């Protein structure tokens, strides 16, 4: 009966080593450098991408015409344009409430 204990211990140790190796491999393979690590970062990146897509002429701000491509932004243009200059800056766009 006791002669099987070393075999069981060896099997258990190898199973744990394989499990630990595969767990670390999953963690290392699913996240690339520079990838967002939380929901807030993902939302921020999505907002930055949306701003770039709406800023068709690349001047760093969204005009009323450009905002017309997004119905929600167009409807809330005056609220989002907090400084009232007629354009939505990147900072204003990023600070707007998400709906």
C-alpha positions as CSV (number, residue, x, y, z in Angstrom):
1,X,0.0,0.0,0.0
2,X,2.7,2.5,0.9
3,X,4.8,1.7,-2.2
4,X,2.3,3.6,-4.3
5,X,2.7,6.9,-2.4
6,X,5.8,8.1,-4.2
7,X,4.1,7.4,-7.6
8,X,1.0,9.4,-6.5
9,X,3.1,12.3,-5.2
10,X,5.1,12.4,-8.4
11,X,1.8,12.4,-10.4
12,X,0.3,15.1,-8.3
13,X,3.5,17.3,-8.6
14,X,3.6,16.9,-12.4
15,X,-0.1,17.7,-12.7
16,X,0.4,20.9,-10.6
17,X,3.4,21.9,-12.7
18,X,1.5,21.5,-15.9
19,X,-1.5,23.4,-14.5
20,X,0.7,26.3,-13.3
21,X,2.5,26.4,-16.6
22,X,-0.7,26.5,-18.7
23,X,-2.3,29.1,-16.4
24,X,0.7,31.4,-16.8
25,X,0.7,30.8,-20.5
26,X,-2.9,31.8,-20.8
27,X,-2.3,35.0,-18.9
28,X,0.8,35.9,-20.9
29,X,-0.8,35.1,-24.3
30,X,-4.1,36.9,-23.9
31,X,-2.7,40.3,-23.0
32,X,-0.4,42.2,-25.3
33,X,1.7,45.2,-24.3
34,X,-0.3,48.4,-24.4
35,X,-3.6,46.6,-24.2
36,X,-6.2,48.1,-21.8
37,X,-6.4,46.4,-18.5
38,X,-9.8,47.6,-17.3
39,X,-13.2,48.7,-18.4
40,X,-12.4,52.4,-18.0
41,X,-9.4,52.1,-20.3
42,X,-11.4,50.2,-22.9
43,X,-14.1,52.9,-22.8
44,X,-11.5,55.7,-23.1
45,X,-9.9,54.0,-26.1
46,X,-13.3,53.5,-27.8
47,X,-14.1,57.2,-27.2
48,X,-10.7,58.2,-28.7
49,X,-11.4,56.1,-31.7
50,X,-14.9,57.5,-32.1
51,X,-13.5,61.1,-31.9
52,X,-10.9,60.3,-34.7
53,X,-13.7,58.8,-36.9
54,X,-15.9,61.8,-36.4
55,X,-13.1,64.4,-37.0
56,X,-13.1,63.9,-40.7
57,X,-10.9,66.8,-41.6
58,X,-8.4,66.0,-38.9
59,X,-8.3,69.4,-37.3
60,X,-8.6,68.1,-33.8
61,X,-12.2,69.2,-33.2
62,X,-15.7,68.2,-34.3
63,X,-17.8,70.7,-36.1
64,X,-21.6,70.6,-36.2
65,X,-21.4,69.1,-39.7
66,X,-19.1,66.3,-38.5
67,X,-21.2,65.7,-35.5
68,X,-24.2,65.1,-37.8
69,X,-22.7,61.6,-38.5
70,X,-23.7,60.6,-34.9
71,X,-27.3,61.4,-34.1
72,X,-26.8,61.4,-30.3
73,X,-23.8,63.7,-30.5
74,X,-25.6,65.9,-32.9
75,X,-28.7,66.2,-30.6
76,X,-26.4,67.0,-27.7
77,X,-23.9,69.2,-29.5
78,X,-24.7,72.4,-27.4
79,X,-24.3,70.5,-24.1
80,X,-21.1,68.8,-25.2
81,X,-19.6,72.1,-26.5
82,X,-19.0,73.4,-23.0
83,X,-17.0,76.4,-24.1
84,X,-19.5,77.4,-26.7
85,X,-17.0,77.9,-29.5
86,X,-19.1,75.9,-32.0
87,X,-16.7,73.0,-32.0
88,X,-16.3,69.9,-29.8
89,X,-12.7,69.5,-28.7
90,X,-11.1,66.2,-27.8
91,X,-11.3,67.1,-24.1
92,X,-15.0,68.0,-24.4
93,X,-15.7,64.8,-26.3
94,X,-13.9,62.7,-23.7
95,X,-15.7,64.4,-20.8
96,X,-19.2,64.1,-22.2
97,X,-21.6,61.7,-20.4
98,X,-21.9,58.4,-22.0
99,X,-25.5,57.4,-22.9
